[in-house]
């Protein structure tokens, strides 16, 4: 037997650095090396783009996502390479930010 993909998710221009699946909400959230994080449905539809505060300063200040975690309550926490932590709603709205000097794994 050969396994076939349920869906092919598209939208990133660069390599994927982190991803998470929230089965309760039917979402796949992924982050790429030089771009925003994307929210897809499990069917492959692109639903939202999570634009962090880095986009306000221009693309040269783009922050690279390292870790993503989603909750069944509809929150998405993204840890960026430079120590920035952002919380988004699944509607794409930035809820909170925090900077840390700790290295999170």
SULVENKA-V210412 format. One record per residue. N is the residue number from 1. RES is the residue in three letters. PSI is psi in radians with two decimals (NA if undefined). NEAR is the number of other C-alpha atoms within 12 Angstrom. D_LAST is the distance of its C-alpha to the last C-alpha in Angstrom with 1 decimal. Layout:
<<N:RES:PSI:NEAR:D_LAST> <N:RES:PSI:NEAR:D_LAST>>
//
This chain:
<<1:UNK:2.47:3:36.4> <2:UNK:2.34:4:34.2> <3:UNK:2.41:5:31.2> <4:UNK:2.57:7:31.4> <5:UNK:2.54:10:28.9> <6:UNK:-0.61:11:29.4> <7:UNK:2.71:14:28.7> <8:UNK:2.10:16:27.7> <9:UNK:2.29:23:25.5> <10:UNK:2.86:24:26.5> <11:UNK:-0.41:24:25.9> <12:UNK:2.51:24:23.3> <13:UNK:-0.28:15:24.9> <14:UNK:3.04:17:21.9> <15:UNK:2.57:19:19.5> <16:UNK:2.27:26:16.9> <17:UNK:-0.39:28:13.3> <18:UNK:2.68:30:11.9> <19:UNK:2.71:29:14.0> <20:UNK:2.73:29:14.6> <21:UNK:2.26:23:17.9> <22:UNK:1.61:25:19.6> <23:UNK:-0.58:18:22.5> <24:UNK:-0.63:14:24.2> <25:UNK:-0.12:21:24.7> <26:UNK:0.68:22:25.1> <27:UNK:2.60:32:22.6> <28:UNK:2.20:36:20.3> <29:UNK:2.26:48:18.0> <30:UNK:2.66:41:16.8> <31:UNK:2.55:40:15.7> <32:UNK:2.91:32:17.2> <33:UNK:-0.77:23:17.0> <34:UNK:0.46:24:19.8> <35:UNK:-3.03:32:20.6> <36:UNK:2.99:35:20.2> <37:UNK:2.52:47:18.5> <38:UNK:2.52:40:21.1> <39:UNK:2.14:42:22.0> <40:UNK:2.67:34:24.2> <41:UNK:2.86:27:26.3> <42:UNK:-0.21:23:26.1> <43:UNK:-0.15:18:29.5> <44:UNK:0.01:21:28.1> <45:UNK:2.30:21:29.4> <46:UNK:2.08:23:27.5> <47:UNK:-0.80:24:27.5> <48:UNK:2.74:24:25.7> <49:UNK:2.23:28:23.9> <50:UNK:1.82:35:21.3> <51:UNK:1.97:31:22.4> <52:UNK:3.10:37:20.2> <53:UNK:-0.24:26:22.0> <54:UNK:-0.44:25:21.7> <55:UNK:-0.35:18:24.6> <56:UNK:-0.50:12:26.9> <57:UNK:-0.05:12:26.6> <58:UNK:2.81:13:27.3> <59:UNK:-0.42:16:25.6> <60:UNK:-0.32:12:25.2> <61:UNK:0.32:16:22.6> <62:UNK:2.31:24:20.5> <63:UNK:2.46:32:16.8> <64:UNK:2.10:35:14.5> <65:UNK:2.38:37:12.2> <66:UNK:-0.66:32:8.7> <67:UNK:2.49:31:7.9> <68:UNK:2.42:36:11.0> <69:UNK:2.38:32:12.1> <70:UNK:2.58:30:15.9> <71:UNK:2.78:24:18.0> <72:UNK:-0.20:17:21.4> <73:UNK:-0.11:16:22.9> <74:UNK:0.43:24:22.3> <75:UNK:2.55:27:19.4> <76:UNK:2.15:40:16.6> <77:UNK:2.23:38:13.5> <78:UNK:2.23:44:12.1> <79:UNK:2.14:35:9.5> <80:UNK:2.79:38:11.2> <81:UNK:-0.58:29:10.8> <82:UNK:0.15:23:12.9> <83:UNK:0.12:22:11.2> <84:UNK:2.32:28:13.4> <85:UNK:2.23:33:12.7> <86:UNK:2.49:36:15.6> <87:UNK:2.21:30:17.1> <88:UNK:2.68:33:19.7> <89:UNK:2.82:26:22.4> <90:UNK:-0.15:32:23.0> <91:UNK:-0.01:21:26.1> <92:UNK:0.09:25:24.2> <93:UNK:2.25:21:24.8> <94:UNK:2.08:23:22.4> <95:UNK:-0.74:22:22.3> <96:UNK:2.72:18:20.3> <97:UNK:2.70:21:18.2> <98:UNK:2.49:20:16.5> <99:UNK:2.52:18:15.2> <100:UNK:2.61:15:12.9> <101:UNK:-0.16:13:12.8> <102:UNK:2.59:14:9.6> <103:UNK:2.03:15:6.6> <104:UNK:2.34:18:3.8> <105:UNK:NA:11:0.0>>
//
